């Protein structure tokens, strides 16, 4: 819930019941939350509106890819590669990126139809393409033309099963797909003044096959869309009230332990190390330079203290050099290196450890003093640049 301008509390639209918020962060006037629960987890962002896209021009091709199930594709190490292959060039001599070229007609060798989506923007591809046939290893192409009065970026939320590639004006702007199948994410789409072509490519392994698309945010207000190239479009309409939309593009690990804003970016602590989020491109980038190699990069805590970003991990305490994006190990006096919590107050930095001890530092994190608990013989100790190793316990 949130408190409104009248002082009353109101429900704040939440995406799905099983996605429980664990914590919030604010960046640039926008609210973000890290999520717990069944897939997908990760991070969600508050937006001001949601505009379901209700029509697409759709065509499909069969027998695309060697694996007929997501499980076999994962076992073969090819999951996601099928959506990256250009099946149209191989079969028709047409580069698939041309489908998103607003200056070219769609190839007549494909059977195109206009498909109407549900109110939330969902198209059941299984029912649309051929409900009587096995659609395993099929690929669908969905095309739309957007007219923009100027150059801008708009946000497009897409959920699909199984994997996704997005093309805009002849250029692939993103790949989407998660090893557990159904994906849901939000992408930053670059538009130029005038007509723009948008193509979604959705590859199916087996089972449910669908796509759901909606413009999110207020940048869609004066955009028009049409399924016929060169024809006048219609305005995109939708709900003008706060929504939550997932922003996990590039976030390899959805188990986010901490979320902290710093200098115009958002930082996440995950089991794959720290990640940085760009609110313009909606893209996460992994930041592990400086962590010892050949060891876990799992990070559990983040804090901004005296203008600098600190991270706590299984390898100890790290401070980010903002000039080089390299983490530096800092801190002496820890009885164990596994840092699970960080906080500060009145110029003092505090760190909590896996074994329940609390330390404090008054010199920017260089030296630490135990203030709660005891220091047991640590099960792991740093011994080289290669990371921690097992040590005997006396």
C-alpha positions in Angstrom: 0.0 0.0 0.0 1.0 3.6 -0.3 -0.2 6.8 1.3 -2.0 9.2 -1.1 -1.9 13.0 -1.2 -5.0 13.0 1.0 -3.3 11.1 3.8 -5.3 7.9 3.1 -3.7 4.6 2.3 -4.6 2.9 -0.9 -3.7 -0.3 -2.8 -0.8 0.0 -5.1 -1.3 -2.3 -8.1 1.0 -5.3 -7.7 1.8 -7.7 -10.6 1.1 -11.1 -9.2 0.3 -12.5 -5.8 3.2 -14.9 -5.6 5.8 -12.1 -6.1 6.4 -10.9 -2.6 8.3 -7.6 -2.1 11.3 -7.9 0.1 12.5 -4.3 0.0 12.2 -1.0 -1.9 14.6 1.6 -3.4 14.0 5.0 -5.0 15.9 6.3 -7.9 15.1 9.5 -9.9 11.7 9.8 -8.4 10.8 6.2 -9.4 10.2 3.3 -7.0 11.8 -0.1 -7.4 11.3 -3.3 -5.4 13.2 -6.6 -5.1 11.0 -9.7 -5.2 10.8 -13.0 -3.6 8.7 -16.0 -4.6 8.2 -18.3 -7.6 9.9 -17.3 -10.9 10.2 -14.7 -12.1 11.9 -13.0 -9.2 14.4 -10.1 -9.5 13.4 -6.4 -9.6 10.2 -4.6 -10.5 9.7 -0.9 -11.3 6.8 1.4 -10.7 5.4 3.0 -13.9 2.6 5.5 -14.5 0.6 3.7 -17.1 0.1 0.5 -19.1 -1.0 0.4 -22.7 -1.8 -3.1 -24.0 -1.0 -3.6 -27.7 -4.2 -5.1 -29.2 -3.2 -6.0 -32.8 -0.2 -7.6 -34.5 0.5 -8.9 -38.0 1.6 -12.5 -37.4 3.3 -15.2 -39.4 5.1 -18.4 -38.4 7.5 -21.1 -39.7 7.9 -24.7 -38.4 10.8 -27.0 -37.7 13.1 -24.3 -36.3 15.7 -25.8 -34.1 17.0 -29.2 -33.2 15.4 -29.6 -29.8 11.7 -30.2 -29.2 11.7 -29.4 -25.5 13.2 -26.7 -23.3 14.7 -29.5 -21.1 16.5 -31.2 -24.0 17.7 -27.8 -25.2 19.1 -27.0 -21.8 20.8 -30.4 -21.6 22.3 -29.8 -25.0 23.4 -26.3 -24.0 21.5 -24.7 -26.9 18.6 -23.1 -25.0 18.0 -19.6 -26.4 20.2 -20.2 -29.5 17.1 -21.2 -31.7 15.6 -17.7 -31.3 18.9 -16.2 -32.5 19.1 -18.2 -35.7 17.8 -16.5 -38.8 15.4 -19.1 -40.1 14.0 -16.8 -42.8 17.4 -16.2 -44.5 18.0 -19.9 -44.5 14.6 -20.8 -46.1 13.4 -17.7 -48.0 16.6 -15.7 -48.5 15.1 -12.8 -46.5 17.0 -11.4 -43.5 14.6 -11.6 -40.5 15.6 -8.1 -39.5 13.9 -6.8 -42.6 10.5 -7.6 -41.0 11.1 -4.6 -38.8 12.0 -2.3 -41.6 9.2 0.3 -41.9 10.3 1.0 -45.5 9.8 -2.5 -46.8 6.7 -4.7 -47.4 6.4 -7.9 -45.5 7.5 -11.0 -47.5 4.6 -12.6 -49.3 6.1 -16.0 -49.0 4.9 -16.0 -45.4 1.2 -16.4 -44.6 0.4 -13.1 -42.7 -2.7 -12.5 -40.6 -3.9 -9.8 -38.3 -4.3 -11.2 -34.7 -6.3 -9.4 -32.0 -4.9 -9.6 -28.5 -6.9 -9.8 -25.3 -7.4 -6.8 -23.0 -4.0 -7.3 -21.4 -2.2 -7.7 -24.7 -2.0 -11.5 -24.8 -2.0 -13.6 -28.0 -2.4 -17.4 -27.6 0.0 -18.4 -30.4 -0.9 -22.1 -29.9 -4.5 -21.5 -30.8 -3.8 -18.9 -33.4 -1.2 -20.7 -35.5 -2.7 -24.2 -35.5 -4.5 -25.7 -32.5 -4.8 -29.1 -34.1 -1.0 -29.5 -34.8 2.0 -29.9 -32.6 3.7 -26.5 -32.7 6.9 -27.6 -31.0 10.0 -26.1 -32.6 7.9 -23.4 -34.3 8.8 -19.7 -34.5 6.2 -16.8 -34.7 6.9 -13.3 -36.0 4.7 -10.4 -34.8 5.1 -7.1 -36.6 3.8 -3.7 -35.8 4.4 -0.1 -37.2 4.7 2.8 -34.8 4.7 6.5 -35.6 6.5 8.8 -33.3 6.6 12.7 -33.5 10.2 12.7 -32.4 13.2 10.6 -31.5 12.7 8.9 -28.1 12.8 5.7 -26.1 9.7 4.0 -25.0 9.3 1.0 -22.6 7.8 -2.2 -23.9 6.9 -5.0 -21.5 6.8 -8.4 -23.0 5.9 -11.8 -21.5 6.3 -14.9 -23.6 6.8 -18.6 -23.7 9.4 -19.7 -24.7 12.2 -17.4 -26.0 12.2 -13.9 -27.5 14.1 -11.6 -29.8 13.1 -8.0 -30.4 13.9 -6.1 -33.6 13.4 -2.3 -34.2 14.1 -0.6 -37.6 16.2 -3.5 -38.8 18.3 -3.9 -35.6 18.0 -6.5 -32.9 17.7 -4.6 -29.6 17.3 -7.5 -27.2 17.1 -11.2 -26.6 14.9 -12.6 -23.9 14.4 -16.1 -22.5 14.9 -17.8 -19.2 15.9 -21.5 -18.7 12.6 -22.0 -16.8 10.5 -21.0 -19.9 8.0 -18.3 -19.4 9.7 -14.9 -19.3 8.4 -11.4 -18.4 10.6 -8.3 -18.8 10.6 -4.7 -19.9 12.8 -3.3 -22.7 13.9 0.2 -23.8 12.9 0.6 -27.4 14.6 3.4 -29.5 12.2 5.2 -31.9 13.1 7.7 -34.6 10.8 10.5 -35.9 8.2 9.2 -38.2 7.5 5.5 -39.0 9.2 2.7 -37.1 9.0 -1.1 -37.5 8.8 -3.4 -34.5 9.1 -7.2 -34.6 8.8 -9.7 -31.9 10.2 -13.2 -32.6 8.9 -15.9 -30.3 10.3 -19.4 -30.5 8.4 -22.4 -29.0 9.9 -25.6 -27.7 6.7 -27.4 -26.4 3.5 -26.8 -24.4 2.1 -23.3 -23.8 3.0 -20.8 -26.6 2.0 -17.2 -26.1 3.1 -13.6 -26.1 1.9 -10.6 -24.2 3.0 -7.0 -25.0 2.2 -3.6 -23.6 3.7 -0.2 -23.6 4.5 1.0 -20.1 5.1 4.5 -18.9 3.8 7.9 -20.2 6.0 8.0 -23.4 3.3 6.2 -25.4 0.8 9.0 -25.2 1.3 10.4 -28.7 2.4 7.2 -30.4 0.2 5.6 -33.1 0.3 2.0 -34.2 -0.9 0.0 -37.2 -0.4 -3.5 -38.6 -0.3 -2.2 -42.2 2.8 -0.4 -43.4 2.2 3.1 -44.7 -1.4 3.3 -43.3 -2.5 5.8 -40.6 -2.2 4.4 -37.1 -4.4 4.6 -34.1 -3.4 6.0 -30.7 -2.2 3.5 -28.0 -4.7 3.5 -25.1 -4.5 2.0 -21.7 -4.7 2.4 -18.0 -3.4 5.6 -16.5 -2.7 4.5 -13.0 0.5 3.1 -11.3 1.6 -0.4 -12.4 4.6 -2.5 -11.6 6.7 -3.9 -14.4 9.7 -6.3 -14.2 13.1 -5.0 -15.2 15.5 -8.0 -15.2 17.1 -7.6 -18.6 20.8 -8.7 -18.1 20.2 -9.7 -14.4 21.6 -13.2 -14.5 20.5 -14.1 -10.9 17.0 -13.1 -9.8 17.7 -13.7 -6.1 18.4 -10.1 -5.2 19.6 -9.7 -1.6 19.9 -5.9 -1.6 19.0 -2.9 -3.8 20.7 0.5 -3.4 20.7 3.7 -5.5 24.0 5.5 -6.0 24.9 8.3 -8.4 22.0 7.9 -10.8 22.2 4.1 -11.0 20.7 1.2 -9.1 22.9 -1.5 -7.7 21.8 -5.1 -6.8 23.5 -7.7 -4.6 22.9 -11.2 -6.1 24.3 -14.7 -5.9 26.3 -13.9 -9.1 27.8 -10.8 -7.6 26.9 -7.1 -7.8 24.9 -5.7 -10.8 24.3 -2.1 -12.0 21.1 -0.9 -13.6 20.9 1.8 -16.1 17.4 3.5 -15.9 17.6 4.7 -19.5 18.4 1.5 -21.2 16.7 -0.7 -18.6 19.8 -2.9 -18.7 21.7 -4.6 -15.9 25.5 -5.0 -16.1 27.5 -7.4 -13.9 30.3 -5.7 -11.9 32.7 -8.3 -10.5 36.1 -6.8 -11.5 38.3 -7.0 -8.5 36.7 -10.0 -6.9 39.2 -12.9 -6.6 38.9 -15.3 -9.5 37.7 -18.9 -9.4 35.5 -18.4 -6.3 31.9 -17.5 -5.6 31.0 -13.8 -6.3 27.9 -14.1 -4.1 27.0 -10.7 -2.6 24.5 -10.3 0.2 24.7 -6.6 1.3 25.2 -3.1 -0.2 25.5 0.3 1.5 26.4 3.8 0.5 28.6 5.4 3.2 30.3 8.8 3.0 29.6 8.9 -0.8 31.1 5.5 -1.6 29.5 2.1 -2.4 30.4 -0.9 -0.3 29.4 -4.5 -0.8 29.5 -7.4 1.6 30.1 -10.9 0.2 31.4 -14.4 1.1 34.9 -13.0 0.4 34.6 -10.0 2.8 34.1 -6.3 2.3 34.6 -4.5 -1.0 34.5 -0.8 -2.0 33.9 0.2 -5.6 36.3 2.5 -7.4 33.9 4.7 -9.4 36.6 5.7 -11.9 37.5 2.1 -12.9 34.5 0.1 -11.8 36.8 -2.2 -9.9 36.1 -3.5 -6.4 38.8 -3.2 -3.8 38.9 -5.5 -0.8 39.0 -3.4 2.4 38.9 -4.0 6.1 41.0 -5.6 8.7 39.9 -7.2 11.9 37.1 -9.5 10.8 37.0 -12.8 12.5 35.3 -14.3 9.4 35.0 -12.9 5.9 31.4 -13.7 5.1 29.6 -10.3 5.3 25.8 -10.5 5.2 24.6 -7.1 6.4 25.9 -3.5 6.2 24.5 -0.3 7.8 25.7 3.0 9.1 24.8 5.7 11.5 26.4 8.9 12.9 29.6 8.3 10.9 30.0 4.7 12.0 29.9 1.8 9.5 28.5 -1.6 10.8 28.8 -5.1 9.3 27.1 -8.3 10.3 28.5 -11.7 9.5 27.2 -15.1 8.7 27.9 -16.4 12.2 25.9 -13.5 13.8 28.7 -11.2 14.9 28.6 -7.4 14.5 31.6 -5.2 13.7 32.0 -1.5 13.5 34.5 0.8 11.8 35.1 4.5 12.3 37.7 5.0 9.5 35.7 4.3 6.4 35.8 0.6 6.7 39.6 0.1 6.9 39.8 -1.4 10.4 37.0 -3.2 12.3 36.2 -3.8 15.9 33.9 -6.6 17.2 31.0 -5.1 19.2 28.6 -8.1 19.4 29.0 -11.8 19.5 32.2 -13.7 19.5 34.7 -14.5 16.8 34.8 -18.3 16.3 37.5 -20.0 14.3 36.4 -19.2 10.7 35.6 -22.2 8.4 37.2 -20.2 5.5 40.0 -17.7 5.4 41.4 -15.7 2.5 44.8 -17.0 1.6 45.6 -15.7 -1.9 44.3 -13.7 -4.8 42.5 -16.9 -5.9 40.0 -16.5 -3.1 39.3 -18.2 0.2 40.2 -21.8 1.0 39.2 -24.3 3.7 41.2 -24.0 6.9 41.4 -26.4 9.8 39.4 -25.4 12.9 41.5 -25.8 16.1 
